[in-house]
């Protein structure tokens, strides 16, 4: 009988040890899963209503700063996709991931602030599409191409890619500012920018008398859509939509209806770009319910045994 009691004590210790190992393993598994893209998404969905509603989560990774940016993309009432929420994840050299605190929700943008950005964007649209003389330096000597066409240089403040992109970043998000250079009629010779002179529009649109109508505000107040109507007595009205988005450097145009371009179109899946130094870092895997079940069962068993032992 005494030997049987000894066996029972050893058995209880063995069960207690086994349950402790299972509990530790489950906790480790949960922590491991949090270090995956899927685990991060699960965490973000539990903390953000916008991430929880989004079935279209995009990624962007900066290899130099080791910053993973995650975007919850939703669709507005006008059918245009927009960034509903953003999360920033720092990735250390050893492969550990850490979610930064959420950015502060910005103050509402005023109509005056919206008009300032719209005025700048509208000016660019006018100069690019209709009247490039606003950008050109006619005091300089033009360059002739093989066809004999004269190309006049842009004014000094826009004369190089870096100068012009710097100006564009005061209007657009970084991606759209860079895209503008490649999608506009401006020509590049070396690092200097040129365009055809004397291309003046004959269409009398009243750019100064445009109408600005707010059509959408996101739940977190970080995104606004506006309809812009440019009147013309002879040719009807031009109507465009722009989206203003709040970034670290302030309000910027992130949906450009003038060129039908959007910040979202430039996103690339992060898992295609991330190259971690630590090969032991967990790969992207689906969240498993096995780990939490093991945790609950193990913790229950440990509590029961300890209580009975007392």
Secondary structure, DSSP 8 states (H G I E B T S, - for coil): -HHHHHHHHHHHHHHHHHHHHHHHHHHHHHHHHTTSHHHHHHHHHHH-HHHHH-SEEEEEEETTTTEEEEEEEEE-TTS-EEEEEEEEEEE-TTS-EEE-----------HHHHHHHHHHHHHHHHHHHTBGGGTB-TTS--EE-TT--EEEEB-GGGSBHHHHHHHHTTTB-HHHHHHHHHHSS-EEETTEEEEETT-B------GGG-EEEEEEE-TTS-EEEEEEEE--TTT--EEEEEEEEEETTEEEEEEETTTTEEGGGG---GGGT---S-TTS-------SHHHHHHHHHHHHHHHHHHHH-
